[in-house]
Amino acid sequence: MSIVQDIRTAFNRRDNALVQLILINVLVYVALVVANAVLGLSGADASRVLLARQLELPSNLSVLLRHPWTVLTYAFVHRDFWHILWNMLNLYWFGQLVREYLGDRRLVSIYILGGLAGAALFLLSYNLIPKLAEGPGALVVGASGAVTAIIVAAATLLPDYTFMLILIGPVKIKWVAAVVVILSLAGVNGGNAGGEIAHLGGALLGFIFVKQLQAGRDLGRPVQAVGNWFARLTSRQPAMQVSRSARRPEPVAASASSPARKPTGAGQSVQDEIDTILDKISRSGYESLSKEEKQKLFRASQQ
């Protein structure tokens, strides 16, 4: 099977959002590497600058108005190999937890909203904070803001989940997220202030997203609605065929000797389990749930 067919298969699966996000980032990176190599060898440096301007998020609002799509495209662009490698590793490690407990749609929602939140905080900072506003401006690229949103979301959802780190040993995920946020705060005064500010915007979004979800409010519904609209737009529905030879069965009236039965089976048993979990939350709180109970509750909320 060819590489193109493997990629097509990965995107055709509906339960493969984590791999799809990673693939999009990698494909964009490879495409830009090839484009920059070709343009560089041909001496078209102006075209390379023009290409970057279409994807990088600028702090200058007048430039942003001419390229409004960059508030999202920047979250899929990386400058070098180590940049994308580190982001994709973090996306894979922490994204698996978010996907397992919240599902594919909410994983994508956190990524998109995290990128947008990072862009919003970056733009506000560089246009409202005097020290930054008086400077020459900045450009930001990378999935770090979106990935930080996923890291903090996972830590907010499962604070005591333990990772085994090389040379360190078992570490709870809440401490990993805390270190990520502290390092971003420490880097605000460094050479990559714009990127670190975008990290903080993503971190704030990840925390708020999970807290609102636990309170019964899904902030990702607009993202999911847009995704569903694009899915309907690109999918081809088969034409409905009506068979004239088929005869519609006549309804059978219920009699006193054969009363209607209430639905039973797997659907009812699942609802009973969800009711039991909700009763447990009302008695002891959300944190009293086990890993399996939290997983069942979040999966049920997707239906």
N, C-alpha and C positions, 0 to 999 in steps of 0.2 A: 504494500500500500504506500502511495507517495506521500510526501510531506503535505502537499496541498489537500489531499484527501483526508489526512489525519486532522488537519486544522478544520476542514469543513465538518467532519464528524463531531469534533469538539464543540462547535458552535450550534450544531443541530440538536444536541442534547439539552433538555430543559432543566435538568438538575445539575448543571455544570458551571454555575456562575463564577466560582472561584477560579477555575482553570481559564474561563473565558476572559476574566479581567486581567489575569497574568498574560494571556496570549495577546490581548489588545496592546498592552504596554510593550511587550517584546516586539510585536510586528511594527508598531510605530517607531521604536528605536532602530530596528533593522532598516526600515524604509528611509529614515533620516540619515543613517550612516551611509547608505548607498547613494542617496541624493547629494549629500554634502561631498562625498568622494568624487562623484561625477562632475559636480559644479566646480569643485576646487581644482581638479585637473584641467578643466576647460577654461579656467580663469574667470569664471562668472561669479566673482565675489559678491557683486550687488544682488544677484539672484539668491545667494545663500542668506544674505541679510533679510531679503524680502520673505523668504521661506520661514525663517525663524520668527519674523514679526507676525506671521499668521497664526503662530502656535503659542508663543510665550506671553505671559500675563504682564502687562506694563503697569507701573504705578501712576503714570501720567493719564489723567482722566480723558483728556482730549484724544490721545492715541487709543485709549480703550474704547471710546465711542465709535471709532472706525473699525475696531476689531472686537466686538462684544463677545464673540464665541470663545475668546481666550480665557474667560473666567472658568471654563471647563476643560478646554483642550490642554491647558498647561499641566493638568493632573495626569496626563498620559505621555508626557515628554520628559526625557532624561538626557543629561549632558554627556555622561560617560558610562562605561561598563560597570564600575563599582557602584555608581549611583543607582542604576537600575537593579543590580544584583542585590544590594542591601534592602531596597524597598520591596522587591518581589519575595525575598525570603521572609521578611516580616509579614507581608500580606498573606503568604501561604501558611505560616505558623499560626498567626492569630485569626486569620480568616476562616480556618477550619473550625475553630471554636464557635465563632459567630454563626457560621453556616449550619453547624450541628444543632444549635439551640434556637436560632432565629429564622433559619431558612435562607434560601438563595436570594429571594426578592429583597429581604431586609439587608442582606450583605451588600447587595448592589446599592441600595438606598443609602446606607451609611457611607459607602465609598463616594458616591456622587455628592451627597450633602456635605460630607467632610471636605471634599475638594472645594465646593462652593463657599463653605464657611471659612476655610483657609484663605480663599481669594478675598472674601469680604473684609476679614480682619487685616489682611495685607493692605488693601486699598484704603481702608479707614486710617490705618496707622501712618501710611506714607502721605496722607493728605490732611491729617488733623494734628499729628504730633509735630511740633515745631522743628525739633532736631532732624527728623526724617524728611519733613516737607521742604525744608530749606536746602536739602542735598540735591544731587544731580538726578535723583530718581533711581528706580531699580526695575529689574525684570526677574520673574520667578518662574521656575519650571520644576516638575517632579511630582511624583505621587505621594510624597512624604506627608502632606497634610491629610490626604484621604486615608493613607495607611495608619497615621497616628490616630485618626478617628476610630478605626477598627481596633487598634490596640487598646485604647481607653474604653471603648464599648465592651470589649471582651473582659477587661479588668473590672468594669462596673457590674457586668452581669455575673461573673464568676471570680470574685476577688481572691478567694482562697485556692483557686486552681494552681497546681504546682508544675513548673517547668524544671527539667534537669539541664542546667547550664554547664558547659565544659569548664573545668578547673574551679568551678564554684559549688556545684551540687544543686540540691533542690531549692528553688526560689519561687515564692508565690507571685502570681501574675500581677497583683496589685503593686508590688514593689518594682517590677519591671516597668509598668506604666508610669509609676512615680519618677523613676530615673529618666525615662524618655522626656517627660514634661519638664523636669528640672534642667536637663541638658539643653532643651530648647530655650528655656528662660535665660540660661547662662549665655547662650549664643546670640541673644538679641543685640548685644553691643559689639558683636564681631563682624566679620566680613560678609556673612550670609544672613544679615538681619531679616531680610524679606522672607527667606525660606523658613527661618525659625519662627517668625510671626505666623506664617501659614500653618506650621505644625501646631501652634497653640490654638488657632482657630479650629482645626480639625479635632484636637483633643477635647475642646469645649463641646463641640457638636456630638462627639461620641458619648460623652457623659450624659448630656441632656437627652439624647435619643433613647438610651436604655431606661433612664429614669421616667421619661414620659411613656415609654412602652409598658413599663411595669405599672404605671398609673392608668393604663387602658387607652392611651392616645398614641397612634402610630404616625410619627412625623414623616414616614416614608411613603405615605399614600400618594402624594402628588407625583413622586418619581415613578412609582409603580403604575400610575394612571398613564403617564407619558409613555412608559415602556409598553403597556398594553395597546396603546393607540398605534405605536409604530409596528407592533407585532401584527395587528389587524390590517395595517396598511400594506405590509409586505407579504402577508400570507395570502395564498389563493384558495378561496373556498370552492369546492366542487359544486357544480350546478345541481339543484335538487331535481330528482327524477321521480315522477309519479307513475306508478304501475296501475293501469286500468283493470288488470285481471285480478288484482288482489281484492278480496272481499272483506269489508270491515266487520269484525265480529260484533254480534249484538250484545249489549250489556246484560249482565245477569243480575237481577234484582235480589237483594238480600232478603231472606225470609226469617221468620221467628225461629225456625228450627236450625238455621245456620247463621248466627250473628256474625257481624264483621269482626275480624281479628285485629288487635292492635299490633303495630309493627314490632317485631322482635329481631334479635340477632346481633351482629357485630356493631351496627350503628348505635343501638341502644346501650350496649355494654360500654362503648367508648364514652358516651354521654354520661353514664353513671360514674365512670372514672374521673371525668372532668368535674362533675359536681362534687365528688369527694375531695378533689384537690382544692377547689374553690372554698369548700367548707373549712379545710385545713388552714388556708390563708386567712380566713376571717377569724379563726381561733388563735393562730400562733404567728401569723405574718408570713410574708413571702420567703424570707430567709430560712424558714423551717422546712421548706420543700427539699426533697432529695434531687439529685441530678436527673434521674429518670422522670420525676414528677414535673420538674421545670421544662424538660424537653417535651413531654406530652402536652403541657399547657400551651407552649409557644406554637407547637405544630397544629394544635386545634384552633388557635387564633388565626392561622393562615387560611383556614377553610371557609 
